[in-house]
């Protein structure tokens, strides 16, 4: 009965982790959904009926993992929490997932994969004890680093999206500024016309400026959150032009030309790296097939003649 209980615990942990992760990625506010359900009712419902209308994951699983996450947060150094918060901001998931939820998923996945590896290696294999312990530790380590790898992958995708679309956004801003619009209005046009990461970043900057934040601080904070060298250069040039009174249109045109040259150079660099990267699949997959096709009939003929 011991392994069965362990497998059940593993299934609960992993299942809850998947539910919480999908809930965090949707960005849906449970309070808004509950208020919408309450507003759709023909007759007012009691608080007990409204609570019972909530799903099982909202009433049981999510509070359990949030409690686990808060317990882990108390044992986690503050610098790690701030580092995870910065990575979440850099991935563009500020309103979708909290550091507490991230740490809860990390602990649950570590326990789940660790217990699963323990059950597999000690219960269903004939491996030695040392090798089974190493396999169990490997499963737990995989569960610990997997959420961070996923977060880092989202950060890389967002940074690449910003890097590719920044020259085109600057071209549109140059046209808008030379047509008579201000810098903030030009960013608003990018946010209005496009639906990508750079447009969302400009929209965030515009909202912060409307709330009273200075343009300098908004650009500097956005450059820190994105951690993209080209955007950092662009933000620094705009801040310097604003301080020195230089024409924004001229700065935007210079930055647009430089960004386009850098993008062309990056494309050429990747094109030059392609032959080197193609050597591995060609060596292990294409060349053996060619050898089999060319030398296979000759080998069969030699074998039929009895020479080997």
Secondary structure, DSSP 8 states (H G I E B T S, - for coil): -HHHHHHHHHHHHHHHHHHHHHHHHHT--HHHHHHHHHHH-SS---HHHHHHTS-HIIIIIHHHHHHHHHHHHHHS-HHHHHHHHHHHHHTT-TTT--HHHHHHHHHHHHHHHHHHHHHHHHHS----HHHHHHHHHHHHHHHHHHHHHHHHHHHHHHHHHHHHHHHHHHHHHHHHHHTT--HHHHHHHHHHH--SHHHHHHHHHHHHHHTT--HHHHHHHHHHHH--HHHHHHHHHHHHHHHHT--HHHHHHHHHHHHHHHHHHHHHHHHHHHHHHHHHHIIIIIHHHHHHHHHHHHHHHHHHTT--
